Amino acid sequence: MRIAAGAAVLGSVSALAAPASAAGSRGERAQDGAVVSVEQAADLTAEEVAGQLRGEIDTSSVRYGVTAYRVTYRTTDSTGAPTTASQLVVLPKNGARHLTTVSWLHGTTVYRKDVASENPRSTDRLTALLFASTGRAVSAPDYVGLGSGEGFHPYGDPRATVAASVDGLRAARTVAHRNGRELKRKLQVSGFSQGGPATMLVGRALQQEGADRYFRLGALAPVSGPYNLSAFEAAAADDKIAKSGIYLAYFATAWNRMYGLYSSPGEAFRAPYDKKVEALFDGHHTTGQIVGALPAASKDLFTEDFLNKVRKPGGVLKDRLRPLDNTCNWRPNAPVEIFHGRGDKDVDFGHATYCADQLAKNGVALRPTDVGNYDHTASVRQALPRIVKFFDESAKTD
């Protein structure tokens, strides 16, 4: 959950765990995942892929060139109403007709253009290129309200998270079919920061909630996620996280819009920030603009009354946070590996052990993989080569 001026991604404040019925109750309507438009975003040789990754992500697993597409598709928003979303779909140029698919779920993004489908230099674009260059198809959804999708971003909403991800997979399957390719049923899911709990959320929706009739869970590899959101937000309220005020402001404004956490901005934010904070999180302001306009510390940005509500949540906030502390509280029937960096000051390594403990209570024993003494942003770059190897090994058991 690192924030730096001009950074494309805020990391993650939250990825919501849906109640057991969230995905299934939406149903699988005919238009969900229907392709609206396809535009080629990149066509690269293996050497060009390696060139783009060099200096950012290890290139040793690059094998093939790739073709990337900017895809707009139909999905549903946080209320279940029809809308559109965008994603990056990447196919390898390896001649194979049947492809294993990776769903890559990104971290918290405030500026709608800083997503894989729009920003060629984003870590999420580079990650999608990496996975595809190993011979996999990749679906990298921007989520609802980001990229070129319609409406506002319902930050962390469980229904919209599952919908954008699963409908994105359906759209990717259509794009692959149009290119004479077929996607295998077993799906590999990975994601960073916010995308860590989202990985567990989508995996559970596929395995337990019948989120899709075709795709089945093949492997899960979450990275550096906040799996105990109540503890994370309380730490942000106590300024135990760098630039915690910015993270908490995004969380508070989005959740107020969806769930009603405060009656007026002045109830949550100190003057003069109460007059401008909500407008800053409209999807059209960059991270740098937001960081430059608001104080980094929660104590300088929020009222003490609101911070106390975050420290000891009740009412609707408590109800909405409860499932977010249980994204790992189930039993996957596919291989799982949790990646985290011990040097992460944004999302403490304790979140990884928390997730592992919940899995262990459900009969899945594992130890989180420590990628080293790296900060939040660097942890995902260190994890990616390990995830490729983990997915390779997992596929051998299919």
Secondary structure, 3 states (H helix, E strand, C coil): CCCCCCCCCCECCCCCCCCCCHHHHHCCCCCCCCEEEEEEEEEECHHHHHHHHCCCCCCCCCCCCEEEEEEEEEEECCCCCEEEEEEEEEEECCCCCEEEEEEEECCECCCCCCCCCCCCCCHHHHHHHHHHHCCCEEEEECCCCCCCCCCCCCCCCHHHHHHHHHHHHHHHHHHHHHCCCEEEEEEEEEEECCHHHHHHHHHHHHHHCCCCCCCEEEEEEEECCCCCHHHHHHHHHCCCCCCHHHHHHHHHHHHHHHHCCCCCHHHHECCCHHHCHHHHCCCCCCHHHHHHHCCCCHHHHECHHHHHHHHCCCHHHHHHHHHHHHCCCCCCCCCECCEECCCCCCCCCHHHHHHHHHHHHCCCCCCCEECCCCCHHHHHHHHHHHHHHHHHHHHCCC
